[in-house]
Amino acid sequence: DLSLPNGTPVDTSSPASSSSLLNRLQLDDDLDGETRDLFVTVDDPKKHVCTMETYITYRVTTKTTRAEFDLPEYSVRRRYQDFDWLRNKLEESQPTHLIPPLPEKFVVKGVVDRFSEEFVETRRKALDKFLKRITDHPVLSFNEHFNVFLTAKDLNAYKKQGMALLSKMGESVKYVTGGYKLRSRPLEFAAIGEYLDTFSLKLGTIDRIAQRIIKEQLEYLVELREYGPVYSTWGGLEVELSEPLEGVSACIGNCCTALEELSEDMTEDFLPVLREYILYSESMKNVLKKRDQVQAEYEAKLEAVALKKEDRPKVPTDVEKCQDRVECFNADLKADMERWQNNKRQDFRQLLMGMADKNIQYYEKCLTAWESIIPLLQDKPETK
């Protein structure tokens, strides 16, 4: 049982079809969109060939009514490393919040050419979802670095500002927090940690099995493509059987097309969601570790104060600040965890219902193809 206490009641009423459920989910999204004041999309990938490197840029379009933006609409071009810069900045400036993951920088398993249309489109979708996650967040969407990312024509100028200072600050924070050890994690955060470990383990298993299934489907597809033409060749040798044999060949060809579509759907729609949530769980674990470090620092400071024998014991200001940081971490982490759980439930409902629809469509296409040749086979005994 991977559920947490913050689960919401499940609607047990079954929809008329899986498609109707997806439509209902999309309708909910549209209704939610009426209250939004910031919309961001990633599209139009373009390949740039330079003397030193070749890379892809994406158009990032922003429409907003927020006062902190000078214009109602922006359009800039960004490459992958710009998205990576944004995520690092968000982690530095918002350490108590869960930062959405980026797709892996390196080529996804099974994809050789990182400039192929399939890979670029898969990455575009992932980058679009990354920005939409930030846009939907009540805190991250107001971050100044996010504003710069969406509006600045030349992002390189901002990248160079304060780079050395921030890296030194980051190292000092690691040094300070790394010296403390947490006694025990509070029960609610221990439960979150255990859940994330189990969740990422199960998703990893599903991901490996799904990749193996796709590999076997593609191998089967190769055999099927060789199998169909055999019947056409056979039909050319026997005139009386040519019509039904050509029908079998065409039927196998239709099954090939249906299987190819099913494999593409799993590769382009199913696997990326699994990978995103595996990375998402790792991001949540990192925030949990930061929370533990701050709590450990707070406990160490309290012990230091307790060891001092004073006539009028008073909690120093730095200890109070540390306590505030712990409480801030706790509140932000629990809020982000709840938001993540809600997104996860909706995403996986859409994912699994979509997968069910695709499999139903696949078998329906195969059934239709095989049923189409039954009349041809039934007519033969009558003419014999």
Disulfide bonds with the S-S distance in Angstrom:
none
